[in-house]
Amino acid sequence: MSKQLRKSEIRELSALLPVSLQKKDMVTRSDTFLFINGRWSFFLCEGAWVPSLFLLQEQPTLLPQVVVDMGAVRFVTNGADIMRPGIVSCDEFPSGAVVAVVDERHKKPLALAQSLYSSSELLGLSSGKVLSSLYYVGDEQWNKYNAS
């Protein structure tokens, strides 16, 4: 169940988000999801608000990006964790960061994942799992909120 936030709550929340909320924005919140103007925009991950894939499609620079080759796309969009051989390049980030996984051709966000390594450590590896998938295009949340 979600509730609409008051202006004072929106002001407090605005300081925690990487986007600016406008006075006219209708903001509702459930336990772990934040909706802005009816659209799923953030989810709570380890105490921090993380942009949803919907929001990242509009504002792709809100999170560091990890670019995967086109061969990895089908695995990523089926919820697989990301392995080092499928990564083409990445922005700089610390270990434990939430990152956007994008395809190399279109740079479209495919998934959100939590890094098991910093970007410099990740690039130094040649094999193994390096990102743990949090959610992806086509998962339960995507399908539930994509209709709205």
C-alpha positions in Angstrom: 0.0 0.0 0.0 1.3 3.4 -0.9 0.6 6.9 0.6 0.8 10.3 -0.9 3.5 12.4 0.7 3.0 15.9 2.2 5.0 18.8 1.0 7.2 18.7 4.1 7.9 15.0 3.5 8.7 15.7 -0.2 11.1 18.5 0.8 13.0 16.1 3.2 13.0 13.3 0.6 14.2 15.7 -2.2 17.5 16.1 -0.4 18.1 12.3 -0.7 17.4 12.1 -4.4 19.6 12.8 -7.4 16.7 14.5 -9.1 14.8 17.7 -8.4 11.2 17.4 -7.3 8.8 20.1 -8.4 6.0 21.6 -6.3 3.5 20.2 -8.8 4.9 16.6 -8.5 2.6 14.1 -6.9 4.9 11.8 -4.8 3.7 8.5 -3.3 5.7 6.0 -1.4 5.3 2.4 -0.4 7.7 0.6 1.9 10.4 0.2 -0.8 9.1 2.1 -3.8 8.8 5.8 -4.6 6.4 7.0 -7.4 6.6 10.4 -8.9 3.5 11.4 -10.9 2.3 7.8 -10.9 5.6 6.4 -12.3 7.9 4.1 -10.4 11.0 6.2 -10.1 13.0 4.9 -7.1 13.4 1.9 -4.9 15.1 1.5 -1.6 18.3 -0.5 -1.6 20.3 -0.8 1.6 18.9 2.4 2.9 19.5 4.5 -0.2 17.0 5.5 -2.9 18.1 4.1 -6.3 16.6 5.2 -9.6 14.4 2.7 -11.4 15.0 1.5 -14.9 12.1 3.7 -16.0 13.8 6.8 -14.7 17.1 5.8 -16.1 15.6 5.5 -19.6 14.9 9.3 -19.3 18.0 10.3 -17.3 20.7 7.7 -18.0 23.5 9.5 -16.2 22.0 9.1 -12.7 24.1 6.0 -12.0 27.5 4.8 -13.2 27.1 2.6 -16.3 28.6 -0.8 -17.1 28.5 -1.6 -20.8 28.0 -5.2 -21.8 28.5 -6.8 -25.3 25.4 -7.8 -27.3 26.1 -11.5 -26.5 25.4 -10.8 -22.8 22.1 -9.0 -23.4 19.9 -12.0 -23.4 21.4 -13.3 -20.1 21.2 -9.9 -18.4 17.5 -9.5 -19.4 16.8 -13.0 -18.0 18.2 -11.9 -14.6 21.6 -13.4 -14.7 24.4 -11.9 -12.7 27.0 -10.2 -14.9 30.2 -12.0 -15.6 33.5 -10.2 -16.4 33.9 -11.5 -20.0 30.7 -9.8 -21.1 31.8 -6.3 -20.0 33.1 -4.0 -22.6 33.7 -0.8 -20.5 32.4 1.0 -17.4 32.3 4.3 -15.6 34.2 4.7 -12.4 32.6 3.4 -9.2 33.5 1.9 -5.8 32.9 -1.6 -4.7 29.2 -2.2 -3.6 27.9 0.6 -5.9 24.6 0.2 -7.7 25.2 0.5 -11.4 23.1 0.6 -14.6 23.9 -2.2 -17.0 23.5 -1.0 -20.6 24.0 -2.7 -24.0 26.9 -1.6 -26.2 24.9 -0.8 -29.3 22.0 1.4 -28.0 23.3 2.2 -24.5 19.8 1.3 -23.2 19.5 0.3 -19.5 18.9 -3.4 -19.2 19.3 -4.0 -15.5 20.5 -2.6 -12.2 23.2 -4.5 -10.4 25.4 -4.2 -7.4 29.1 -4.3 -8.0 31.1 -6.9 -6.2 34.3 -4.9 -7.0 35.4 -1.3 -7.7 35.6 -0.4 -11.4 39.4 -0.5 -11.4 39.4 -4.0 -9.7 36.6 -5.2 -12.1 38.6 -4.1 -15.2 41.7 -5.9 -13.9 39.8 -9.3 -13.8 39.4 -11.6 -16.7 36.7 -14.0 -15.5 34.1 -14.6 -12.8 31.0 -12.9 -11.5 31.5 -9.1 -11.0 27.9 -7.7 -10.7 25.0 -9.1 -8.8 21.7 -8.4 -10.6 19.1 -6.5 -8.6 16.3 -6.1 -11.1 16.1 -6.1 -14.9 13.8 -5.4 -17.9 11.1 -8.0 -17.9 11.2 -9.0 -14.3 8.2 -9.0 -11.9 8.5 -5.3 -10.9 9.2 -4.2 -14.5 6.0 -6.0 -15.7 3.9 -4.8 -12.8 4.8 -1.1 -13.1 5.4 -0.9 -16.9 1.7 -0.9 -17.5 1.2 2.2 -15.3 
